Amino acid sequence: MTTSKTTETAQALSKLLADSYTLYLKTHNFHWNVRGPMFSTLHLMFETQYTELALAVDEIAERIRAVGAPAPGTYREFAKLTSIQEPEGPCSATMMLEQLADDQTRVADSARAVFKAAEGAGDQASADLAVRRIETHEKNAWMLTSHLE
């Protein structure tokens, strides 16, 4: 049975999915296009992060379905829901790090909104997913910003 509380959770999960998928694509783009003295390190780190995101988007979409809502699955839907900005033209390695660190924080914030909605709905499974996503994105943001020091 769908209630306003499960609908709120599904909407928050949908935004988290859109942010995660958009970050996946952006990270993959930067993996392909990174240059400079940090190439090997960043190329590998970006690959690790986009690979983890590829698994996460499936888990998030399946959770949306489990709470009884259709999962968004098109670029058009993601573009309407996401808070992640696409890069404007080529980026330096430093710009990539800065953008991805900021984006990881944005996705963690989206996961916090899922946690709040899920907690209000008594949906422990969605709350647990949100906590795991927060932990992952905060760690990734830390790793990215550590390269900027």
Z-matrix of the N, CA and C atoms (Angstrom, degrees):
N
C 1 1.451
C 2 1.530 1 108.55
N 3 1.296 2 116.22 1 129.22
C 4 1.451 3 121.66 2 179.91
C 5 1.524 4 109.03 3 -90.18
N 6 1.319 5 115.66 4 129.10
C 7 1.457 6 121.84 5 176.51
C 8 1.516 7 108.10 6 -118.54
N 9 1.324 8 115.52 7 172.74
C 10 1.473 9 118.06 8 178.15
C 11 1.527 10 110.60 9 -63.37
N 12 1.341 11 117.57 10 -31.67
C 13 1.467 12 120.50 11 179.18
C 14 1.532 13 111.15 12 -70.37
N 15 1.340 14 118.39 13 -40.21
C 16 1.468 15 119.04 14 178.06
C 17 1.525 16 110.05 15 -71.30
N 18 1.334 17 116.66 16 -32.43
C 19 1.462 18 119.78 17 176.04
C 20 1.524 19 110.28 18 -63.55
N 21 1.328 20 116.77 19 -41.62
C 22 1.466 21 121.00 20 177.76
C 23 1.530 22 110.75 21 -62.74
N 24 1.320 23 116.58 22 -41.60
C 25 1.462 24 120.44 23 177.62
C 26 1.523 25 110.28 24 -63.90
N 27 1.315 26 117.46 25 -44.57
C 28 1.467 27 121.37 26 179.72
C 29 1.527 28 110.70 27 -61.81
N 30 1.331 29 117.36 28 -39.47
C 31 1.470 30 120.22 29 178.72
C 32 1.530 31 111.06 30 -65.68
N 33 1.333 32 116.28 31 -41.81
C 34 1.463 33 119.68 32 178.35
C 35 1.527 34 110.58 33 -66.13
N 36 1.334 35 116.82 34 -40.33
C 37 1.465 36 120.73 35 176.28
C 38 1.525 37 110.90 36 -63.07
N 39 1.329 38 117.62 37 -37.94
C 40 1.469 39 121.27 38 179.64
C 41 1.526 40 111.10 39 -64.37
N 42 1.330 41 117.00 40 -40.37
C 43 1.472 42 119.83 41 176.12
C 44 1.525 43 109.93 42 -65.87
N 45 1.341 44 117.11 43 -41.55
C 46 1.460 45 120.36 44 177.14
C 47 1.526 46 110.60 45 -60.75
N 48 1.324 47 117.00 46 -40.78
C 49 1.463 48 120.95 47 177.57
C 50 1.527 49 110.79 48 -62.40
N 51 1.328 50 116.85 49 -46.69
C 52 1.467 51 120.82 50 -179.61
C 53 1.530 52 111.09 51 -62.70
N 54 1.328 53 116.61 52 -43.94
C 55 1.465 54 119.82 53 178.43
C 56 1.524 55 110.70 54 -63.97
N 57 1.322 56 116.62 55 -42.36
C 58 1.470 57 120.83 56 -178.25
C 59 1.521 58 111.15 57 -66.09
N 60 1.333 59 117.08 58 -42.99
C 61 1.459 60 120.15 59 -179.02
C 62 1.527 61 110.97 60 -67.81
N 63 1.318 62 116.01 61 -40.30
C 64 1.463 63 119.75 62 179.26
C 65 1.525 64 110.36 63 -66.83
N 66 1.333 65 116.92 64 -39.13
C 67 1.462 66 120.23 65 175.85
C 68 1.524 67 110.76 66 -66.26
N 69 1.327 68 117.32 67 -38.06
C 70 1.469 69 121.28 68 175.38
C 71 1.536 70 109.56 69 -55.70
N 72 1.322 71 116.78 70 -51.23
C 73 1.465 72 121.18 71 -177.68
C 74 1.532 73 111.21 72 -63.46
N 75 1.325 74 116.46 73 -42.83
C 76 1.470 75 120.27 74 -179.42
C 77 1.531 76 110.66 75 -65.15
N 78 1.321 77 116.87 76 -42.34
C 79 1.462 78 120.74 77 179.51
C 80 1.522 79 110.93 78 -65.16
N 81 1.331 80 116.00 79 -39.39
C 82 1.470 81 120.28 80 177.50
C 83 1.534 82 109.77 81 -64.21
N 84 1.314 83 116.99 82 -42.75
C 85 1.459 84 122.40 83 177.05
C 86 1.534 85 110.25 84 -57.50
N 87 1.325 86 116.26 85 -46.99
C 88 1.465 87 119.65 86 -179.61
C 89 1.526 88 111.08 87 -67.41
N 90 1.305 89 117.95 88 -34.62
C 91 1.472 90 121.82 89 175.34
C 92 1.531 91 109.84 90 -58.19
N 93 1.313 92 116.50 91 -44.23
C 94 1.462 93 120.73 92 -179.22
C 95 1.523 94 112.16 93 -69.77
N 96 1.315 95 118.12 94 -31.86
C 97 1.459 96 121.54 95 -167.49
C 98 1.520 97 116.04 96 -112.67
N 99 1.317 98 118.45 97 3.39
C 100 1.464 99 119.87 98 179.38
C 101 1.529 100 109.96 99 -66.09
N 102 1.347 101 115.48 100 144.71
C 103 1.465 102 121.71 101 178.44
C 104 1.509 103 108.70 102 -140.93
N 105 1.299 104 116.09 103 165.63
C 106 1.457 105 121.12 104 172.54
C 107 1.518 106 113.31 105 107.98
N 108 1.339 107 115.23 106 -174.77
C 109 1.459 108 120.56 107 -173.41
C 110 1.535 109 114.08 108 -64.53
N 111 1.317 110 117.98 109 -20.90
C 112 1.469 111 120.86 110 179.29
C 113 1.529 112 111.47 111 -95.61
N 114 1.337 113 117.04 112 13.71
C 115 1.467 114 120.88 113 -173.44
C 116 1.526 115 113.16 114 -48.80
N 117 1.314 116 118.27 115 -58.17
C 118 1.466 117 120.91 116 -173.85
C 119 1.526 118 111.96 117 -59.68
N 120 1.301 119 116.38 118 -45.85
C 121 1.465 120 121.08 119 -179.46
C 122 1.519 121 111.01 120 -62.18
N 123 1.323 122 116.61 121 -48.74
C 124 1.470 123 120.35 122 -176.69
C 125 1.521 124 111.35 123 -71.50
N 126 1.307 125 117.16 124 -40.48
C 127 1.467 126 121.13 125 178.84
C 128 1.530 127 109.48 126 -55.63
N 129 1.311 128 116.74 127 -46.86
C 130 1.463 129 121.40 128 -179.87
C 131 1.531 130 111.71 129 -69.52
N 132 1.315 131 118.05 130 -43.05
C 133 1.471 132 120.46 131 179.35
C 134 1.525 133 111.18 132 -63.09
N 135 1.322 134 116.91 133 -43.76
C 136 1.466 135 119.85 134 178.65
C 137 1.528 136 110.59 135 -62.07
N 138 1.336 137 116.58 136 -39.68
C 139 1.469 138 119.95 137 178.17
C 140 1.530 139 110.87 138 -62.56
N 141 1.296 140 116.76 139 -43.74
C 142 1.467 141 120.91 140 178.45
C 143 1.527 142 110.06 141 -59.59
N 144 1.325 143 116.55 142 -43.58
C 145 1.463 144 120.40 143 -177.59
C 146 1.522 145 112.14 144 -70.62
N 147 1.328 146 119.02 145 -42.77
C 148 1.466 147 117.76 146 -179.57
C 149 1.523 148 111.55 147 -71.69
N 150 1.320 149 117.89 148 -29.13
C 151 1.470 150 120.15 149 176.86
C 152 1.529 151 109.81 150 -66.12
N 153 1.318 152 117.36 151 -42.14
C 154 1.464 153 121.07 152 177.17
C 155 1.524 154 110.24 153 -63.90
N 156 1.324 155 117.47 154 -40.96
C 157 1.467 156 121.30 155 178.58
C 158 1.525 157 111.89 156 -63.99
N 159 1.319 158 117.34 157 -36.00
C 160 1.468 159 120.50 158 178.84
C 161 1.525 160 111.09 159 -60.02
N 162 1.318 161 116.62 160 -38.45
C 163 1.465 162 120.29 161 176.85
C 164 1.524 163 110.93 162 -73.47
N 165 1.309 164 116.68 163 -37.54
C 166 1.468 165 121.41 164 -177.44
C 167 1.520 166 111.98 165 -64.74
N 168 1.318 167 118.23 166 -40.92
C 169 1.469 168 119.07 167 -177.03
C 170 1.527 169 110.94 168 -62.85
N 171 1.315 170 117.00 169 -34.41
C 172 1.462 171 119.75 170 177.99
C 173 1.526 172 110.25 171 -66.93
N 174 1.313 173 116.86 172 -44.41
C 175 1.464 174 120.52 173 179.21
C 176 1.529 175 111.17 174 -62.24
N 177 1.317 176 117.44 175 -42.65
C 178 1.466 177 121.63 176 -179.77
C 179 1.529 178 110.18 177 -64.81
N 180 1.337 179 117.13 178 -46.51
C 181 1.471 180 120.77 179 179.87
C 182 1.523 181 111.03 180 -61.12
N 183 1.317 182 116.72 181 -41.36
C 184 1.462 183 119.53 182 179.38
C 185 1.524 184 111.44 183 -67.35
N 186 1.320 185 117.73 184 -31.34
C 187 1.468 186 119.99 185 176.76
C 188 1.524 187 110.10 186 -69.30
N 189 1.331 188 117.28 187 -37.71
C 190 1.470 189 120.96 188 176.19
C 191 1.526 190 109.25 189 -58.81
N 192 1.314 191 116.48 190 -44.94
C 193 1.472 192 120.78 191 178.90
C 194 1.533 193 110.58 192 -64.66
N 195 1.324 194 117.18 193 -38.06
C 196 1.462 195 120.65 194 -178.49
C 197 1.529 196 112.09 195 -65.83
N 198 1.339 197 116.95 196 -28.81
C 199 1.471 198 118.81 197 177.31
C 200 1.526 199 111.58 198 -88.31
N 201 1.337 200 116.56 199 4.31
C 202 1.459 201 120.63 200 170.80
C 203 1.507 202 116.83 201 95.24
N 204 1.307 203 117.56 202 15.52
C 205 1.466 204 120.41 203 -179.74
C 206 1.532 205 109.73 204 -115.94
N 207 1.326 206 116.84 205 155.94
C 208 1.468 207 119.38 206 173.55
C 209 1.527 208 109.57 207 -75.18
N 210 1.310 209 116.46 208 138.88
C 211 1.467 210 120.99 209 178.47
C 212 1.533 211 109.40 210 -84.72
N 213 1.348 212 117.57 211 132.26
C 214 1.459 213 118.51 212 174.00
C 215 1.524 214 108.51 213 -64.02
N 216 1.329 215 116.43 214 145.93
C 217 1.455 216 118.16 215 -176.60
C 218 1.513 217 114.47 216 -151.25
N 219 1.329 218 116.92 217 20.89
C 220 1.460 219 119.34 218 177.74
C 221 1.522 220 109.58 219 -124.33
N 222 1.329 221 116.44 220 157.07
C 223 1.457 222 120.16 221 177.11
C 224 1.527 223 110.68 222 -60.12
N 225 1.316 224 117.09 223 -36.39
C 226 1.467 225 120.83 224 179.52
C 227 1.532 226 110.53 225 -61.72
N 228 1.349 227 116.10 226 -45.87
C 229 1.468 228 119.64 227 178.81
C 230 1.529 229 110.63 228 -65.55
N 231 1.321 230 116.62 229 -43.64
C 232 1.456 231 120.13 230 179.87
C 233 1.527 232 110.73 231 -61.89
N 234 1.325 233 117.42 232 -41.44
C 235 1.467 234 121.04 233 -179.00
C 236 1.527 235 111.47 234 -61.70
N 237 1.324 236 117.11 235 -34.28
C 238 1.467 237 120.84 236 178.68
C 239 1.522 238 111.69 237 -72.64
N 240 1.321 239 117.43 238 -29.99
C 241 1.460 240 121.65 239 -172.69
C 242 1.525 241 114.70 240 -96.73
N 243 1.318 242 118.12 241 -26.61
C 244 1.468 243 120.73 242 -169.20
C 245 1.527 244 113.94 243 -77.93
N 246 1.323 245 114.64 244 152.57
C 247 1.463 246 121.43 245 171.90
C 248 1.529 247 110.79 246 -105.79
N 249 1.333 248 117.11 247 0.12
C 250 1.467 249 122.26 248 -178.70
C 251 1.529 250 109.12 249 -84.79
N 252 1.323 251 115.89 250 128.39
C 253 1.466 252 121.32 251 -179.83
C 254 1.521 253 110.17 252 -90.82
N 255 1.314 254 116.50 253 139.61
C 256 1.462 255 120.62 254 174.64
C 257 1.525 256 108.62 255 -75.06
N 258 1.338 257 117.12 256 149.61
C 259 1.465 258 119.27 257 178.99
C 260 1.522 259 110.63 258 -69.20
N 261 1.316 260 114.63 259 149.12
C 262 1.466 261 121.22 260 177.01
C 263 1.516 262 107.98 261 -101.30
N 264 1.321 263 116.70 262 95.52
C 265 1.454 264 120.58 263 178.86
C 266 1.514 265 112.69 264 76.71
N 267 1.338 266 116.04 265 -171.38
C 268 1.464 267 120.66 266 -178.59
C 269 1.524 268 111.50 267 -64.83
N 270 1.319 269 116.03 268 148.61
C 271 1.462 270 122.22 269 -179.93
C 272 1.529 271 109.57 270 -125.07
N 273 1.311 272 115.13 271 146.34
C 274 1.463 273 119.80 272 171.40
C 275 1.524 274 108.06 273 -74.16
N 276 1.317 275 116.54 274 165.29
C 277 1.464 276 120.70 275 177.56
C 278 1.529 277 110.64 276 -58.59
N 279 1.314 278 117.11 277 -40.38
C 280 1.468 279 120.70 278 179.03
C 281 1.522 280 110.75 279 -63.51
N 282 1.320 281 117.40 280 -43.75
C 283 1.463 282 120.71 281 177.47
C 284 1.524 283 111.04 282 -61.70
N 285 1.326 284 116.43 283 -39.88
C 286 1.467 285 120.29 284 177.81
C 287 1.526 286 110.39 285 -60.18
N 288 1.322 287 115.79 286 -47.29
C 289 1.467 288 120.49 287 179.69
C 290 1.524 289 111.11 288 -60.48
N 291 1.326 290 116.73 289 -45.43
C 292 1.469 291 120.73 290 -179.46
C 293 1.521 292 111.26 291 -62.52
N 294 1.331 293 116.55 292 -46.10
C 295 1.466 294 120.32 293 -178.94
C 296 1.526 295 111.32 294 -64.97
N 297 1.322 296 117.05 295 -46.33
C 298 1.457 297 119.83 296 -177.83
C 299 1.524 298 111.87 297 -66.65
N 300 1.319 299 118.01 298 -36.61
C 301 1.469 300 120.34 299 176.97
C 302 1.526 301 109.69 300 -62.94
N 303 1.330 302 116.66 301 -45.18
C 304 1.462 303 120.69 302 177.47
C 305 1.534 304 110.48 303 -62.33
N 306 1.319 305 116.69 304 -42.33
C 307 1.466 306 120.98 305 -179.35
C 308 1.529 307 111.62 306 -65.59
N 309 1.312 308 117.18 307 -39.01
C 310 1.466 309 120.13 308 177.40
C 311 1.525 310 109.67 309 -60.77
N 312 1.323 311 116.88 310 -39.40
C 313 1.465 312 121.21 311 177.51
C 314 1.523 313 110.76 312 -65.60
N 315 1.313 314 117.29 313 -39.59
C 316 1.470 315 120.98 314 177.89
C 317 1.532 316 111.05 315 -62.60
N 318 1.322 317 116.43 316 -41.72
C 319 1.464 318 119.69 317 -179.60
C 320 1.533 319 109.61 318 -68.56
N 321 1.309 320 117.56 319 -38.07
C 322 1.467 321 120.21 320 175.02
C 323 1.531 322 110.12 321 -59.87
N 324 1.330 323 117.02 322 -39.83
C 325 1.468 324 120.60 323 176.91
C 326 1.529 325 111.40 324 -64.08
N 327 1.321 326 117.12 325 -38.56
C 328 1.472 327 120.37 326 176.07
C 329 1.524 328 110.51 327 -63.68
N 330 1.315 329 116.30 328 -38.65
C 331 1.466 330 120.26 329 177.44
C 332 1.529 331 110.59 330 -66.22
N 333 1.320 332 117.37 331 -35.03
C 334 1.471 333 120.29 332 176.40
C 335 1.529 334 110.68 333 -63.28
N 336 1.321 335 117.05 334 -37.78
C 337 1.466 336 120.50 335 177.06
C 338 1.528 337 110.45 336 -65.25
N 339 1.330 338 117.37 337 -36.92
C 340 1.470 339 120.85 338 175.23
C 341 1.517 340 109.42 339 -62.58
N 342 1.323 341 116.35 340 -46.31
C 343 1.467 342 119.87 341 -179.38
C 344 1.522 343 110.82 342 -57.67
N 345 1.320 344 116.93 343 -46.76
C 346 1.472 345 121.40 344 -179.14
C 347 1.528 346 110.92 345 -60.68
N 348 1.329 347 116.86 346 -46.83
C 349 1.472 348 120.58 347 -179.80
C 350 1.529 349 110.76 348 -65.80
N 351 1.313 350 116.47 349 -43.06
C 352 1.465 351 120.82 350 -178.39
C 353 1.522 352 111.05 351 -66.26
N 354 1.304 353 116.52 352 -40.44
C 355 1.463 354 120.62 353 178.62
C 356 1.532 355 109.78 354 -61.89
N 357 1.331 356 116.37 355 -42.45
C 358 1.465 357 120.74 356 178.42
C 359 1.518 358 113.14 357 -65.10
N 360 1.325 359 115.98 358 -27.61
C 361 1.470 360 120.99 359 -179.34
C 362 1.533 361 112.19 360 -92.92
N 363 1.325 362 116.95 361 -2.48
C 364 1.464 363 119.57 362 -176.41
C 365 1.516 364 112.70 363 68.18
N 366 1.326 365 116.10 364 29.52
C 367 1.466 366 122.85 365 -177.03
C 368 1.530 367 109.02 366 -101.01
N 369 1.328 368 115.42 367 87.01
C 370 1.454 369 120.35 368 -176.01
C 371 1.529 370 112.93 369 -64.61
N 372 1.316 371 117.34 370 -34.37
C 373 1.471 372 119.89 371 -178.43
C 374 1.527 373 111.10 372 -65.15
N 375 1.329 374 117.13 373 -43.84
C 376 1.470 375 119.62 374 177.84
C 377 1.516 376 110.89 375 -68.69
N 378 1.327 377 117.45 376 -36.30
C 379 1.463 378 120.88 377 177.34
C 380 1.527 379 110.26 378 -63.46
N 381 1.336 380 116.75 379 -42.33
C 382 1.466 381 120.81 380 178.00
C 383 1.526 382 111.08 381 -62.42
N 384 1.319 383 117.10 382 -44.41
C 385 1.466 384 120.58 383 177.10
C 386 1.523 385 109.67 384 -57.86
N 387 1.332 386 116.72 385 -43.84
C 388 1.466 387 120.95 386 -178.92
C 389 1.526 388 111.27 387 -61.91
N 390 1.316 389 117.21 388 -43.40
C 391 1.469 390 120.61 389 -179.96
C 392 1.522 391 110.30 390 -62.01
N 393 1.332 392 117.06 391 -42.39
C 394 1.469 393 119.75 392 179.19
C 395 1.516 394 111.37 393 -64.77
N 396 1.334 395 117.21 394 -37.57
C 397 1.469 396 120.55 395 178.64
C 398 1.529 397 110.27 396 -68.58
N 399 1.322 398 117.79 397 -41.27
C 400 1.470 399 120.70 398 178.39
C 401 1.524 400 109.42 399 -58.33
N 402 1.317 401 116.41 400 -48.14
C 403 1.462 402 121.15 401 -178.81
C 404 1.533 403 111.25 402 -59.12
N 405 1.318 404 116.61 403 -45.29
C 406 1.469 405 120.70 404 -179.20
C 407 1.522 406 111.29 405 -63.94
N 408 1.325 407 117.59 406 -46.46
C 409 1.467 408 120.09 407 -175.47
C 410 1.526 409 111.93 408 -72.04
N 411 1.329 410 117.34 409 -34.20
C 412 1.466 411 118.55 410 175.37
C 413 1.527 412 110.59 411 -65.61
N 414 1.328 413 117.47 412 -40.49
C 415 1.466 414 120.74 413 178.08
C 416 1.531 415 110.31 414 -64.55
N 417 1.335 416 117.12 415 -44.17
C 418 1.464 417 120.17 416 179.33
C 419 1.527 418 111.55 417 -62.61
N 420 1.330 419 117.33 418 -41.10
C 421 1.473 420 120.56 419 178.11
C 422 1.528 421 110.20 420 -61.25
N 423 1.320 422 116.51 421 -41.91
C 424 1.470 423 121.30 422 177.91
C 425 1.534 424 110.48 423 -61.61
N 426 1.318 425 116.93 424 -45.99
C 427 1.465 426 120.43 425 -179.64
C 428 1.525 427 111.29 426 -62.00
N 429 1.319 428 116.92 427 -41.58
C 430 1.461 429 121.06 428 -179.79
C 431 1.522 430 110.98 429 -67.10
N 432 1.326 431 117.74 430 -46.34
C 433 1.478 432 120.10 431 -178.19
C 434 1.523 433 111.36 432 -69.21
N 435 1.321 434 117.70 433 -26.25
C 436 1.469 435 120.10 434 177.81
C 437 1.530 436 111.85 435 -61.91
N 438 1.321 437 116.85 436 -27.94
C 439 1.476 438 120.64 437 177.40
C 440 1.532 439 112.07 438 -74.83
N 441 1.320 440 116.28 439 -13.24
C 442 1.469 441 119.88 440 -177.41
C 443 1.522 442 112.71 441 -94.21
N 444 1.308 443 117.40 442 -6.19
C 445 1.474 444 120.47 443 -177.50
C 446 1.514 445 112.04 444 -81.74
